[in-house]
């Protein structure tokens, strides 16, 4: 196989091309439909992300409402760690990030373990638009 066979599709060549591709793919969806399709996209990508390779059995949260911000979860590792994922197609304002983090803080205190299972956090987001960058 030569390098030409392994080339990424053009829509993965840069951030703007990727954003345009996602917007085109989701153009006919209502906000709820966009969210579901994006969760499915994230669900397909996560097992390929090296930073989460210790986790297995990625699945979409069965609860679509009152899900406490958890869209995707994994099976617990042998060490008892579990990954909870909130996926957002677009975050328009910085206060939305605060809301997401607050939901996860509330979830960590509701586990009944008496200790926070969220020792590590990772926020993966696409590059904000120029307008959003100015407001941050």
Secondary structure, DSSP 8 states (H G I E B T S, - for coil): --GGGG---GGGSSHHHHHHHHHHHTTTS-HHHHHHHHHHHHHHHHTT-GGGTT----EE-S-SSS-TT--EE----TTS---EE---S---SHHHHHHHHHHHHHHHHTSSSSS-S------------HHHHHH-
